[in-house]
Amino acid sequence: MAENSETNANDGKVNLKVAYSQGGSEDEIQFSVKPTTKLGKIFAAFCQRTGQDPATVRFTFNGDRLEADDTVKQHEIEDDDQIQAHVAQIGGQ
């Protein structure tokens, strides 16, 4: 999946990754979105693809918690930046 920067500059989209841990291994999902895209749209797509309950997942970028009504542009998320998804763990031993 080799997208070059010229293509992204022409269509105005930002390629970003959402990283998460699942079953002890690290994984990521890539998204290509407009800078004006609300992060809630990305969150919903992530939860749908991973089968997570949206109420149990929190998202951060550079240590700051992201809210669904925020946009990519508001947080200055750029090409190849990575958002972290944190899935709540209940109980455990």
PDB file of N, CA, C and O in Angstrom:
ATOM      1  N   MET A   1       0.842  -1.179   0.000  1.00  0.00           N
ATOM      2  CA  MET A   1       0.000   0.000   0.000  1.00  0.00           C
ATOM      3  C   MET A   1       0.886   1.240   0.000  1.00  0.00           C
ATOM      4  O   MET A   1       1.021   1.921   1.017  1.00  0.00           O
ATOM      5  N   ALA A   2       1.468   1.516  -1.117  1.00  0.00           N
ATOM      6  CA  ALA A   2       2.390   2.636  -1.227  1.00  0.00           C
ATOM      7  C   ALA A   2       1.679   3.836  -1.818  1.00  0.00           C
ATOM      8  O   ALA A   2       1.553   3.962  -3.036  1.00  0.00           O
ATOM      9  N   GLU A   3       1.220   4.709  -0.952  1.00  0.00           N
ATOM     10  CA  GLU A   3       0.592   5.950  -1.389  1.00  0.00           C
ATOM     11  C   GLU A   3       1.684   7.005  -1.372  1.00  0.00           C
ATOM     12  O   GLU A   3       2.451   7.093  -0.413  1.00  0.00           O
ATOM     13  N   ASN A   4       1.758   7.800  -2.422  1.00  0.00           N
ATOM     14  CA  ASN A   4       2.789   8.826  -2.380  1.00  0.00           C
ATOM     15  C   ASN A   4       2.196  10.156  -1.940  1.00  0.00           C
ATOM     16  O   ASN A   4       0.987  10.370  -2.017  1.00  0.00           O
ATOM     17  N   SER A   5       3.068  11.044  -1.478  1.00  0.00           N
ATOM     18  CA  SER A   5       2.632  12.310  -0.910  1.00  0.00           C
ATOM     19  C   SER A   5       1.945  13.202  -1.929  1.00  0.00           C
ATOM     20  O   SER A   5       1.067  13.984  -1.567  1.00  0.00           O
ATOM     21  N   GLU A   6       2.329  13.099  -3.201  1.00  0.00           N
ATOM     22  CA  GLU A   6       1.701  13.935  -4.219  1.00  0.00           C
ATOM     23  C   GLU A   6       0.220  13.608  -4.355  1.00  0.00           C
ATOM     24  O   GLU A   6      -0.603  14.509  -4.515  1.00  0.00           O
ATOM     25  N   THR A   7      -0.120  12.335  -4.295  1.00  0.00           N
ATOM     26  CA  THR A   7      -1.523  11.937  -4.382  1.00  0.00           C
ATOM     27  C   THR A   7      -2.301  12.539  -3.222  1.00  0.00           C
ATOM     28  O   THR A   7      -3.394  13.071  -3.414  1.00  0.00           O
ATOM     29  N   ASN A   8      -1.741  12.456  -2.022  1.00  0.00           N
ATOM     30  CA  ASN A   8      -2.421  12.987  -0.848  1.00  0.00           C
ATOM     31  C   ASN A   8      -2.559  14.502  -0.919  1.00  0.00           C
ATOM     32  O   ASN A   8      -3.571  15.053  -0.488  1.00  0.00           O
ATOM     33  N   ALA A   9      -1.554  15.173  -1.455  1.00  0.00           N
ATOM     34  CA  ALA A   9      -1.625  16.625  -1.569  1.00  0.00           C
ATOM     35  C   ALA A   9      -2.737  17.026  -2.533  1.00  0.00           C
ATOM     36  O   ALA A   9      -3.400  18.043  -2.328  1.00  0.00           O
ATOM     37  N   ASN A  10      -2.941  16.238  -3.576  1.00  0.00           N
ATOM     38  CA  ASN A  10      -3.963  16.561  -4.561  1.00  0.00           C
ATOM     39  C   ASN A  10      -5.373  16.323  -4.056  1.00  0.00           C
ATOM     40  O   ASN A  10      -6.273  17.104  -4.364  1.00  0.00           O
ATOM     41  N   ASP A  11      -5.585  15.272  -3.294  1.00  0.00           N
ATOM     42  CA  ASP A  11      -6.947  15.002  -2.840  1.00  0.00           C
ATOM     43  C   ASP A  11      -7.226  15.580  -1.457  1.00  0.00           C
ATOM     44  O   ASP A  11      -8.363  15.531  -0.988  1.00  0.00           O
ATOM     45  N   GLY A  12      -6.209  16.124  -0.801  1.00  0.00           N
ATOM     46  CA  GLY A  12      -6.397  16.785   0.479  1.00  0.00           C
ATOM     47  C   GLY A  12      -6.618  15.858   1.653  1.00  0.00           C
ATOM     48  O   GLY A  12      -6.969  16.321   2.738  1.00  0.00           O
ATOM     49  N   LYS A  13      -6.426  14.574   1.472  1.00  0.00           N
ATOM     50  CA  LYS A  13      -6.688  13.624   2.552  1.00  0.00           C
ATOM     51  C   LYS A  13      -5.445  13.373   3.396  1.00  0.00           C
ATOM     52  O   LYS A  13      -4.313  13.549   2.947  1.00  0.00           O
ATOM     53  N   VAL A  14      -5.697  12.956   4.634  1.00  0.00           N
ATOM     54  CA  VAL A  14      -4.642  12.619   5.578  1.00  0.00           C
ATOM     55  C   VAL A  14      -4.711  11.113   5.831  1.00  0.00           C
ATOM     56  O   VAL A  14      -5.777  10.577   6.134  1.00  0.00           O
ATOM     57  N   ASN A  15      -3.575  10.440   5.704  1.00  0.00           N
ATOM     58  CA  ASN A  15      -3.499   9.020   6.034  1.00  0.00           C
ATOM     59  C   ASN A  15      -3.039   8.903   7.479  1.00  0.00           C
ATOM     60  O   ASN A  15      -1.959   9.375   7.831  1.00  0.00           O
ATOM     61  N   LEU A  16      -3.854   8.276   8.312  1.00  0.00           N
ATOM     62  CA  LEU A  16      -3.485   8.100   9.707  1.00  0.00           C
ATOM     63  C   LEU A  16      -3.707   6.653  10.114  1.00  0.00           C
ATOM     64  O   LEU A  16      -4.389   5.894   9.426  1.00  0.00           O
ATOM     65  N   LYS A  17      -3.121   6.289  11.241  1.00  0.00           N
ATOM     66  CA  LYS A  17      -3.224   4.925  11.749  1.00  0.00           C
ATOM     67  C   LYS A  17      -3.829   4.964  13.143  1.00  0.00           C
ATOM     68  O   LYS A  17      -3.573   5.883  13.921  1.00  0.00           O
ATOM     69  N   VAL A  18      -4.636   3.953  13.448  1.00  0.00           N
ATOM     70  CA  VAL A  18      -5.133   3.774  14.805  1.00  0.00           C
ATOM     71  C   VAL A  18      -4.489   2.490  15.318  1.00  0.00           C
ATOM     72  O   VAL A  18      -4.754   1.405  14.800  1.00  0.00           O
ATOM     73  N   ALA A  19      -3.641   2.617  16.342  1.00  0.00           N
ATOM     74  CA  ALA A  19      -2.917   1.476  16.904  1.00  0.00           C
ATOM     75  C   ALA A  19      -3.648   0.974  18.143  1.00  0.00           C
ATOM     76  O   ALA A  19      -4.210   1.753  18.913  1.00  0.00           O
ATOM     77  N   TYR A  20      -3.627  -0.347  18.315  1.00  0.00           N
ATOM     78  CA  TYR A  20      -4.291  -0.960  19.466  1.00  0.00           C
ATOM     79  C   TYR A  20      -3.654  -2.303  19.784  1.00  0.00           C
ATOM     80  O   TYR A  20      -2.972  -2.893  18.945  1.00  0.00           O
ATOM     81  N   SER A  21      -3.883  -2.782  21.004  1.00  0.00           N
ATOM     82  CA  SER A  21      -3.409  -4.102  21.427  1.00  0.00           C
ATOM     83  C   SER A  21      -4.584  -5.049  21.438  1.00  0.00           C
ATOM     84  O   SER A  21      -5.672  -4.717  21.909  1.00  0.00           O
ATOM     85  N   GLN A  22      -4.344  -6.242  20.907  1.00  0.00           N
ATOM     86  CA  GLN A  22      -5.403  -7.248  20.899  1.00  0.00           C
ATOM     87  C   GLN A  22      -4.764  -8.607  21.131  1.00  0.00           C
ATOM     88  O   GLN A  22      -3.912  -9.044  20.356  1.00  0.00           O
ATOM     89  N   GLY A  23      -5.179  -9.273  22.202  1.00  0.00           N
ATOM     90  CA  GLY A  23      -4.635 -10.590  22.495  1.00  0.00           C
ATOM     91  C   GLY A  23      -3.137 -10.582  22.723  1.00  0.00           C
ATOM     92  O   GLY A  23      -2.453 -11.548  22.387  1.00  0.00           O
ATOM     93  N   GLY A  24      -2.622  -9.507  23.289  1.00  0.00           N
ATOM     94  CA  GLY A  24      -1.200  -9.420  23.587  1.00  0.00           C
ATOM     95  C   GLY A  24      -0.332  -8.965  22.430  1.00  0.00           C
ATOM     96  O   GLY A  24       0.877  -8.807  22.598  1.00  0.00           O
ATOM     97  N   SER A  25      -0.915  -8.750  21.261  1.00  0.00           N
ATOM     98  CA  SER A  25      -0.121  -8.283  20.122  1.00  0.00           C
ATOM     99  C   SER A  25      -0.580  -6.894  19.693  1.00  0.00           C
ATOM    100  O   SER A  25      -1.741  -6.519  19.859  1.00  0.00           O
ATOM    101  N   GLU A  26       0.358  -6.151  19.141  1.00  0.00           N
ATOM    102  CA  GLU A  26       0.063  -4.801  18.657  1.00  0.00           C
ATOM    103  C   GLU A  26      -0.421  -4.879  17.213  1.00  0.00           C
ATOM    104  O   GLU A  26       0.089  -5.673  16.422  1.00  0.00           O
ATOM    105  N   ASP A  27      -1.397  -4.059  16.878  1.00  0.00           N
ATOM    106  CA  ASP A  27      -1.910  -4.023  15.517  1.00  0.00           C
ATOM    107  C   ASP A  27      -2.322  -2.592  15.205  1.00  0.00           C
ATOM    108  O   ASP A  27      -2.383  -1.755  16.105  1.00  0.00           O
ATOM    109  N   GLU A  28      -2.603  -2.307  13.947  1.00  0.00           N
ATOM    110  CA  GLU A  28      -3.060  -0.965  13.568  1.00  0.00           C
ATOM    111  C   GLU A  28      -3.979  -1.057  12.363  1.00  0.00           C
ATOM    112  O   GLU A  28      -3.899  -1.986  11.559  1.00  0.00           O
ATOM    113  N   ILE A  29      -4.847  -0.072  12.263  1.00  0.00           N
ATOM    114  CA  ILE A  29      -5.756   0.050  11.130  1.00  0.00           C
ATOM    115  C   ILE A  29      -5.496   1.416  10.511  1.00  0.00           C
ATOM    116  O   ILE A  29      -5.371   2.413  11.222  1.00  0.00           O
ATOM    117  N   GLN A  30      -5.417   1.457   9.190  1.00  0.00           N
ATOM    118  CA  GLN A  30      -5.148   2.715   8.497  1.00  0.00           C
ATOM    119  C   GLN A  30      -6.440   3.327   7.972  1.00  0.00           C
ATOM    120  O   GLN A  30      -7.350   2.624   7.533  1.00  0.00           O
ATOM    121  N   PHE A  31      -6.497   4.654   8.028  1.00  0.00           N
ATOM    122  CA  PHE A  31      -7.631   5.412   7.515  1.00  0.00           C
ATOM    123  C   PHE A  31      -7.111   6.546   6.648  1.00  0.00           C
ATOM    124  O   PHE A  31      -6.037   7.090   6.906  1.00  0.00           O
ATOM    125  N   SER A  32      -7.869   6.901   5.624  1.00  0.00           N
ATOM    126  CA  SER A  32      -7.575   8.051   4.783  1.00  0.00           C
ATOM    127  C   SER A  32      -8.787   8.973   4.876  1.00  0.00           C
ATOM    128  O   SER A  32      -9.874   8.631   4.409  1.00  0.00           O
ATOM    129  N   VAL A  33      -8.593  10.143   5.482  1.00  0.00           N
ATOM    130  CA  VAL A  33      -9.717  11.033   5.777  1.00  0.00           C
ATOM    131  C   VAL A  33      -9.385  12.476   5.421  1.00  0.00           C
ATOM    132  O   VAL A  33      -8.220  12.845   5.273  1.00  0.00           O
ATOM    133  N   LYS A  34     -10.424  13.277   5.289  1.00  0.00           N
ATOM    134  CA  LYS A  34     -10.246  14.711   5.079  1.00  0.00           C
ATOM    135  C   LYS A  34      -9.910  15.364   6.423  1.00  0.00           C
ATOM    136  O   LYS A  34     -10.317  14.857   7.468  1.00  0.00           O
ATOM    137  N   PRO A  35      -9.181  16.467   6.412  1.00  0.00           N
ATOM    138  CA  PRO A  35      -8.850  17.158   7.658  1.00  0.00           C
ATOM    139  C   PRO A  35     -10.079  17.624   8.441  1.00  0.00           C
ATOM    140  O   PRO A  35     -10.010  17.805   9.657  1.00  0.00           O
ATOM    141  N   THR A  36     -11.194  17.816   7.752  1.00  0.00           N
ATOM    142  CA  THR A  36     -12.412  18.279   8.422  1.00  0.00           C
ATOM    143  C   THR A  36     -13.269  17.134   8.962  1.00  0.00           C
ATOM    144  O   THR A  36     -14.332  17.371   9.535  1.00  0.00           O
ATOM    145  N   THR A  37     -12.813  15.902   8.782  1.00  0.00           N
ATOM    146  CA  THR A  37     -13.565  14.740   9.262  1.00  0.00           C
ATOM    147  C   THR A  37     -13.631  14.746  10.781  1.00  0.00           C
ATOM    148  O   THR A  37     -12.619  14.941  11.455  1.00  0.00           O
ATOM    149  N   LYS A  38     -14.831  14.529  11.316  1.00  0.00           N
ATOM    150  CA  LYS A  38     -14.980  14.417  12.770  1.00  0.00           C
ATOM    151  C   LYS A  38     -14.393  13.084  13.207  1.00  0.00           C
ATOM    152  O   LYS A  38     -14.587  12.059  12.553  1.00  0.00           O
ATOM    153  N   LEU A  39     -13.676  13.115  14.320  1.00  0.00           N
ATOM    154  CA  LEU A  39     -13.007  11.916  14.798  1.00  0.00           C
ATOM    155  C   LEU A  39     -13.992  10.813  15.158  1.00  0.00           C
ATOM    156  O   LEU A  39     -13.638   9.635  15.114  1.00  0.00           O
ATOM    157  N   GLY A  40     -15.213  11.170  15.511  1.00  0.00           N
ATOM    158  CA  GLY A  40     -16.229  10.170  15.834  1.00  0.00           C
ATOM    159  C   GLY A  40     -16.467   9.206  14.683  1.00  0.00           C
ATOM    160  O   GLY A  40     -16.774   8.035  14.906  1.00  0.00           O
ATOM    161  N   LYS A  41     -16.329   9.684  13.470  1.00  0.00           N
ATOM    162  CA  LYS A  41     -16.502   8.826  12.292  1.00  0.00           C
ATOM    163  C   LYS A  41     -15.390   7.771  12.240  1.00  0.00           C
ATOM    164  O   LYS A  41     -15.640   6.611  11.912  1.00  0.00           O
ATOM    165  N   ILE A  42     -14.173   8.183  12.565  1.00  0.00           N
ATOM    166  CA  ILE A  42     -13.045   7.254  12.611  1.00  0.00           C
ATOM    167  C   ILE A  42     -13.234   6.267  13.762  1.00  0.00           C
ATOM    168  O   ILE A  42     -12.997   5.070  13.603  1.00  0.00           O
ATOM    169  N   PHE A  43     -13.662   6.774  14.922  1.00  0.00           N
ATOM    170  CA  PHE A  43     -13.876   5.913  16.087  1.00  0.00           C
ATOM    171  C   PHE A  43     -14.904   4.830  15.777  1.00  0.00           C
ATOM    172  O   PHE A  43     -14.704   3.662  16.110  1.00  0.00           O
ATOM    173  N   ALA A  44     -16.008   5.224  15.136  1.00  0.00           N
ATOM    174  CA  ALA A  44     -17.073   4.265  14.807  1.00  0.00           C
ATOM    175  C   ALA A  44     -16.570   3.202  13.835  1.00  0.00           C
ATOM    176  O   ALA A  44     -16.871   2.019  13.994  1.00  0.00           O
ATOM    177  N   ALA A  45     -15.807   3.622  12.830  1.00  0.00           N
ATOM    178  CA  ALA A  45     -15.266   2.670  11.852  1.00  0.00           C
ATOM    179  C   ALA A  45     -14.283   1.715  12.525  1.00  0.00           C
ATOM    180  O   ALA A  45     -14.274   0.521  12.227  1.00  0.00           O
ATOM    181  N   PHE A  46     -13.462   2.233  13.424  1.00  0.00           N
ATOM    182  CA  PHE A  46     -12.514   1.390  14.151  1.00  0.00           C
ATOM    183  C   PHE A  46     -13.256   0.332  14.963  1.00  0.00           C
ATOM    184  O   PHE A  46     -12.918  -0.850  14.909  1.00  0.00           O
ATOM    185  N   CYS A  47     -14.258   0.758  15.709  1.00  0.00           N
ATOM    186  CA  CYS A  47     -15.014  -0.176  16.555  1.00  0.00           C
ATOM    187  C   CYS A  47     -15.740  -1.223  15.715  1.00  0.00           C
ATOM    188  O   CYS A  47     -15.820  -2.388  16.104  1.00  0.00           O
ATOM    189  N   GLN A  48     -16.264  -0.812  14.577  1.00  0.00           N
ATOM    190  CA  GLN A  48     -16.945  -1.756  13.701  1.00  0.00           C
ATOM    191  C   GLN A  48     -15.960  -2.796  13.161  1.00  0.00           C
ATOM    192  O   GLN A  48     -16.266  -3.988  13.133  1.00  0.00           O
ATOM    193  N   ARG A  49     -14.791  -2.348  12.736  1.00  0.00           N
ATOM    194  CA  ARG A  49     -13.792  -3.269  12.164  1.00  0.00           C
ATOM    195  C   ARG A  49     -13.210  -4.226  13.202  1.00  0.00           C
ATOM    196  O   ARG A  49     -12.879  -5.366  12.877  1.00  0.00           O
ATOM    197  N   THR A  50     -13.085  -3.768  14.445  1.00  0.00           N
ATOM    198  CA  THR A  50     -12.456  -4.598  15.476  1.00  0.00           C
ATOM    199  C   THR A  50     -13.467  -5.319  16.360  1.00  0.00           C
ATOM    200  O   THR A  50     -13.097  -6.178  17.159  1.00  0.00           O
ATOM    201  N   GLY A  51     -14.741  -4.970  16.216  1.00  0.00           N
ATOM    202  CA  GLY A  51     -15.768  -5.606  17.038  1.00  0.00           C
ATOM    203  C   GLY A  51     -15.799  -5.096  18.469  1.00  0.00           C
ATOM    204  O   GLY A  51     -16.339  -5.762  19.352  1.00  0.00           O
ATOM    205  N   GLN A  52     -15.228  -3.927  18.708  1.00  0.00           N
ATOM    206  CA  GLN A  52     -15.206  -3.346  20.053  1.00  0.00           C
ATOM    207  C   GLN A  52     -16.491  -2.576  20.333  1.00  0.00           C
ATOM    208  O   GLN A  52     -17.108  -2.024  19.422  1.00  0.00           O
ATOM    209  N   ASP A  53     -16.879  -2.546  21.588  1.00  0.00           N
ATOM    210  CA  ASP A  53     -18.006  -1.729  22.025  1.00  0.00           C
ATOM    211  C   ASP A  53     -17.496  -0.288  22.129  1.00  0.00           C
ATOM    212  O   ASP A  53     -16.556  -0.029  22.881  1.00  0.00           O
ATOM    213  N   PRO A  54     -18.092   0.650  21.394  1.00  0.00           N
ATOM    214  CA  PRO A  54     -17.605   2.042  21.428  1.00  0.00           C
ATOM    215  C   PRO A  54     -17.551   2.646  22.836  1.00  0.00           C
ATOM    216  O   PRO A  54     -16.758   3.554  23.086  1.00  0.00           O
ATOM    217  N   ALA A  55     -18.375   2.158  23.742  1.00  0.00           N
ATOM    218  CA  ALA A  55     -18.383   2.693  25.105  1.00  0.00           C
ATOM    219  C   ALA A  55     -17.149   2.271  25.902  1.00  0.00           C
ATOM    220  O   ALA A  55     -16.878   2.834  26.963  1.00  0.00           O
ATOM    221  N   THR A  56     -16.399   1.289  25.402  1.00  0.00           N
ATOM    222  CA  THR A  56     -15.241   0.787  26.148  1.00  0.00           C
ATOM    223  C   THR A  56     -13.902   1.208  25.552  1.00  0.00           C
ATOM    224  O   THR A  56     -12.853   0.787  26.039  1.00  0.00           O
ATOM    225  N   VAL A  57     -13.921   2.033  24.506  1.00  0.00           N
ATOM    226  CA  VAL A  57     -12.674   2.424  23.839  1.00  0.00           C
ATOM    227  C   VAL A  57     -12.445   3.925  23.994  1.00  0.00           C
ATOM    228  O   VAL A  57     -13.358   4.728  23.803  1.00  0.00           O
ATOM    229  N   ARG A  58     -11.214   4.287  24.341  1.00  0.00           N
ATOM    230  CA  ARG A  58     -10.810   5.687  24.431  1.00  0.00           C
ATOM    231  C   ARG A  58      -9.670   5.897  23.442  1.00  0.00           C
ATOM    232  O   ARG A  58      -8.859   4.998  23.217  1.00  0.00           O
ATOM    233  N   PHE A  59      -9.614   7.080  22.857  1.00  0.00           N
ATOM    234  CA  PHE A  59      -8.610   7.373  21.841  1.00  0.00           C
ATOM    235  C   PHE A  59      -7.761   8.555  22.284  1.00  0.00           C
ATOM    236  O   PHE A  59      -8.277   9.532  22.828  1.00  0.00           O
ATOM    237  N   THR A  60      -6.442   8.459  22.047  1.00  0.00           N
ATOM    238  CA  THR A  60      -5.535   9.545  22.398  1.00  0.00           C
ATOM    239  C   THR A  60      -4.588   9.832  21.234  1.00  0.00           C
ATOM    240  O   THR A  60      -4.315   8.974  20.394  1.00  0.00           O
ATOM    241  N   PHE A  61      -4.101  11.066  21.217  1.00  0.00           N
ATOM    242  CA  PHE A  61      -3.091  11.479  20.243  1.00  0.00           C
ATOM    243  C   PHE A  61      -2.099  12.362  20.976  1.00  0.00           C
ATOM    244  O   PHE A  61      -2.478  13.384  21.549  1.00  0.00           O
ATOM    245  N   ASN A  62      -0.833  11.976  20.963  1.00  0.00           N
ATOM    246  CA  ASN A  62       0.217  12.702  21.691  1.00  0.00           C
ATOM    247  C   ASN A  62      -0.150  12.902  23.157  1.00  0.00           C
ATOM    248  O   ASN A  62       0.142  13.945  23.741  1.00  0.00           O
ATOM    249  N   GLY A  63      -0.789  11.899  23.744  1.00  0.00           N
ATOM    250  CA  GLY A  63      -1.139  11.943  25.160  1.00  0.00           C
ATOM    251  C   GLY A  63      -2.433  12.664  25.478  1.00  0.00           C
ATOM    252  O   GLY A  63      -2.884  12.625  26.623  1.00  0.00           O
ATOM    253  N   ASP A  64      -3.043  13.319  24.506  1.00  0.00           N
ATOM    254  CA  ASP A  64      -4.297  14.043  24.729  1.00  0.00           C
ATOM    255  C   ASP A  64      -5.479  13.172  24.324  1.00  0.00           C
ATOM    256  O   ASP A  64      -5.462  12.527  23.276  1.00  0.00           O
ATOM    257  N   ARG A  65      -6.501  13.164  25.168  1.00  0.00           N
ATOM    258  CA  ARG A  65      -7.695  12.390  24.844  1.00  0.00           C
ATOM    259  C   ARG A  65      -8.464  13.082  23.723  1.00  0.00           C
ATOM    260  O   ARG A  65      -8.634  14.301  23.728  1.00  0.00           O
ATOM    261  N   LEU A  66      -8.922  12.288  22.769  1.00  0.00           N
ATOM    262  CA  LEU A  66      -9.672  12.803  21.629  1.00  0.00           C
ATOM    263  C   LEU A  66     -11.166  12.630  21.869  1.00  0.00           C
ATOM    264  O   LEU A  66     -11.600  11.637  22.453  1.00  0.00           O
ATOM    265  N   GLU A  67     -11.935  13.589  21.421  1.00  0.00           N
ATOM    266  CA  GLU A  67     -13.393  13.546  21.548  1.00  0.00           C
ATOM    267  C   GLU A  67     -14.014  13.377  20.167  1.00  0.00           C
ATOM    268  O   GLU A  67     -13.440  13.795  19.162  1.00  0.00           O
ATOM    269  N   ALA A  68     -15.182  12.764  20.129  1.00  0.00           N
ATOM    270  CA  ALA A  68     -15.858  12.440  18.867  1.00  0.00           C
ATOM    271  C   ALA A  68     -16.164  13.674  18.022  1.00  0.00           C
ATOM    272  O   ALA A  68     -16.152  13.590  16.794  1.00  0.00           O
ATOM    273  N   ASP A  69     -16.436  14.809  18.648  1.00  0.00           N
ATOM    274  CA  ASP A  69     -16.785  16.018  17.897  1.00  0.00           C
ATOM    275  C   ASP A  69     -15.568  16.798  17.399  1.00  0.00           C
ATOM    276  O   ASP A  69     -15.714  17.756  16.640  1.00  0.00           O
ATOM    277  N   ASP A  70     -14.379  16.395  17.821  1.00  0.00           N
ATOM    278  CA  ASP A  70     -13.156  17.042  17.343  1.00  0.00           C
ATOM    279  C   ASP A  70     -12.907  16.641  15.889  1.00  0.00           C
ATOM    280  O   ASP A  70     -13.452  15.650  15.404  1.00  0.00           O
ATOM    281  N   THR A  71     -12.073  17.428  15.204  1.00  0.00           N
ATOM    282  CA  THR A  71     -11.698  17.086  13.826  1.00  0.00           C
ATOM    283  C   THR A  71     -10.204  16.764  13.763  1.00  0.00           C
ATOM    284  O   THR A  71      -9.445  17.072  14.683  1.00  0.00           O
ATOM    285  N   VAL A  72      -9.810  16.148  12.672  1.00  0.00           N
ATOM    286  CA  VAL A  72      -8.406  15.825  12.431  1.00  0.00           C
ATOM    287  C   VAL A  72      -7.580  17.111  12.455  1.00  0.00           C
ATOM    288  O   VAL A  72      -6.503  17.154  13.051  1.00  0.00           O
ATOM    289  N   LYS A  73      -8.087  18.146  11.809  1.00  0.00           N
ATOM    290  CA  LYS A  73      -7.378  19.427  11.710  1.00  0.00           C
ATOM    291  C   LYS A  73      -7.181  20.082  13.079  1.00  0.00           C
ATOM    292  O   LYS A  73      -6.126  20.659  13.341  1.00  0.00           O
ATOM    293  N   GLN A  74      -8.187  19.996  13.950  1.00  0.00           N
ATOM    294  CA  GLN A  74      -8.092  20.616  15.278  1.00  0.00           C
ATOM    295  C   GLN A  74      -6.894  20.103  16.067  1.00  0.00           C
ATOM    296  O   GLN A  74      -6.280  20.854  16.826  1.00  0.00           O
ATOM    297  N   HIS A  75      -6.564  18.846  15.895  1.00  0.00           N
ATOM    298  CA  HIS A  75      -5.455  18.246  16.640  1.00  0.00           C
ATOM    299  C   HIS A  75      -4.161  18.214  15.832  1.00  0.00           C
ATOM    300  O   HIS A  75      -3.170  17.616  16.253  1.00  0.00           O
ATOM    301  N   GLU A  76      -4.179  18.866  14.662  1.00  0.00           N
ATOM    302  CA  GLU A  76      -3.004  18.947  13.792  1.00  0.00           C
ATOM    303  C   GLU A  76      -2.446  17.562  13.472  1.00  0.00           C
ATOM    304  O   GLU A  76      -1.233  17.356  13.448  1.00  0.00           O
ATOM    305  N   ILE A  77      -3.359  16.612  13.226  1.00  0.00           N
ATOM    306  CA  ILE A  77      -2.965  15.261  12.841  1.00  0.00           C
ATOM    307  C   ILE A  77      -2.557  15.306  11.375  1.00  0.00           C
ATOM    308  O   ILE A  77      -3.307  15.785  10.525  1.00  0.00           O
ATOM    309  N   GLU A  78      -1.362  14.805  11.090  1.00  0.00           N
ATOM    310  CA  GLU A  78      -0.801  14.853   9.744  1.00  0.00           C
ATOM    311  C   GLU A  78      -0.620  13.451   9.183  1.00  0.00           C
ATOM    312  O   GLU A  78      -0.846  12.455   9.869  1.00  0.00           O
ATOM    313  N   ASP A  79      -0.207  13.395   7.917  1.00  0.00           N
ATOM    314  CA  ASP A  79       0.044  12.116   7.252  1.00  0.00           C
ATOM    315  C   ASP A  79       0.939  11.214   8.100  1.00  0.00           C
ATOM    316  O   ASP A  79       1.955  11.651   8.641  1.00  0.00           O
ATOM    317  N   ASP A  80       0.543   9.961   8.202  1.00  0.00           N
ATOM    318  CA  ASP A  80       1.288   8.913   8.906  1.00  0.00           C
ATOM    319  C   ASP A  80       1.338   9.088  10.417  1.00  0.00           C
ATOM    320  O   ASP A  80       2.094   8.381  11.083  1.00  0.00           O
ATOM    321  N   ASP A  81       0.559  10.007  10.980  1.00  0.00           N
ATOM    322  CA  ASP A  81       0.464  10.108  12.434  1.00  0.00           C
ATOM    323  C   ASP A  81      -0.332   8.925  12.964  1.00  0.00           C
ATOM    324  O   ASP A  81      -1.080   8.277  12.232  1.00  0.00           O
ATOM    325  N   GLN A  82      -0.152   8.659  14.260  1.00  0.00           N
ATOM    326  CA  GLN A  82      -0.786   7.494  14.862  1.00  0.00           C
ATOM    327  C   GLN A  82      -1.626   7.897  16.070  1.00  0.00           C
ATOM    328  O   GLN A  82      -1.158   8.585  16.977  1.00  0.00           O
ATOM    329  N   ILE A  83      -2.874   7.451  16.054  1.00  0.00           N
ATOM    330  CA  ILE A  83      -3.786   7.605  17.186  1.00  0.00           C
ATOM    331  C   ILE A  83      -3.738   6.297  17.965  1.00  0.00           C
ATOM    332  O   ILE A  83      -3.658   5.223  17.369  1.00  0.00           O
ATOM    333  N   GLN A  84      -3.784   6.378  19.285  1.00  0.00           N
ATOM    334  CA  GLN A  84      -3.798   5.180  20.126  1.00  0.00           C
ATOM    335  C   GLN A  84      -5.221   4.886  20.579  1.00  0.00           C
ATOM    336  O   GLN A  84      -5.931   5.780  21.039  1.00  0.00           O
ATOM    337  N   ALA A  85      -5.629   3.639  20.449  1.00  0.00           N
ATOM    338  CA  ALA A  85      -6.927   3.194  20.957  1.00  0.00           C
ATOM    339  C   ALA A  85      -6.672   2.403  22.231  1.00  0.00           C
ATOM    340  O   ALA A  85      -5.846   1.489  22.248  1.00  0.00           O
ATOM    341  N   HIS A  86      -7.379   2.754  23.294  1.00  0.00           N
ATOM    342  CA  HIS A  86      -7.230   2.087  24.584  1.00  0.00           C
ATOM    343  C   HIS A  86      -8.553   1.420  24.927  1.00  0.00           C
ATOM    344  O   HIS A  86      -9.568   2.089  25.117  1.00  0.00           O
ATOM    345  N   VAL A  87      -8.531   0.097  25.003  1.00  0.00           N
ATOM    346  CA  VAL A  87      -9.739  -0.652  25.317  1.00  0.00           C
ATOM    347  C   VAL A  87      -9.769  -0.891  26.818  1.00  0.00           C
ATOM    348  O   VAL A  87      -8.808  -1.400  27.395  1.00  0.00           O
ATOM    349  N   ALA A  88     -10.883  -0.519  27.448  1.00  0.00           N
ATOM    350  CA  ALA A  88     -11.031  -0.691  28.890  1.00  0.00           C
ATOM    351  C   ALA A  88     -11.002  -2.169  29.243  1.00  0.00           C
ATOM    352  O   ALA A  88     -11.610  -2.996  28.563  1.00  0.00           O
ATOM    353  N   GLN A  89     -10.289  -2.486  30.313  1.00  0.00           N
ATOM    354  CA  GLN A  89     -10.256  -3.853  30.816  1.00  0.00           C
ATOM    355  C   GLN A  89     -10.990  -3.879  32.140  1.00  0.00           C
ATOM    356  O   GLN A  89     -10.697  -3.101  33.048  1.00  0.00           O
ATOM    357  N   ILE A  90     -11.941  -4.778  32.235  1.00  0.00           N
ATOM    358  CA  ILE A  90     -12.741  -4.881  33.447  1.00  0.00           C
ATOM    359  C   ILE A  90     -12.346  -6.155  34.177  1.00  0.00           C
ATOM    360  O   ILE A  90     -12.302  -7.236  33.590  1.00  0.00           O
ATOM    361  N   GLY A  91     -12.058  -6.011  35.472  1.00  0.00           N
ATOM    362  CA  GLY A  91     -11.687  -7.187  36.265  1.00  0.00           C
ATOM    363  C   GLY A  91     -10.309  -7.683  35.894  1.00  0.00           C
ATOM    364  O   GLY A  91      -9.444  -6.910  35.483  1.00  0.00           O
ATOM    365  N   GLY A  92     -10.112  -8.983  36.044  1.00  0.00           N
ATOM    366  CA  GLY A  92      -8.821  -9.565  35.691  1.00  0.00           C
ATOM    367  C   GLY A  92      -8.074 -10.041  36.906  1.00  0.00           C
ATOM    368  O   GLY A  92      -8.346  -9.629  38.034  1.00  0.00           O
ATOM    369  N   GLN A  93      -7.132 -10.912  36.655  1.00  0.00           N
ATOM    370  CA  GLN A  93      -6.312 -11.440  37.743  1.00  0.00           C
ATOM    371  C   GLN A  93      -4.874 -11.450  37.349  1.00  0.00           C
ATOM    372  O   GLN A  93      -4.021 -11.862  38.135  1.00  0.00           O
TER     373      GLN A  93
END
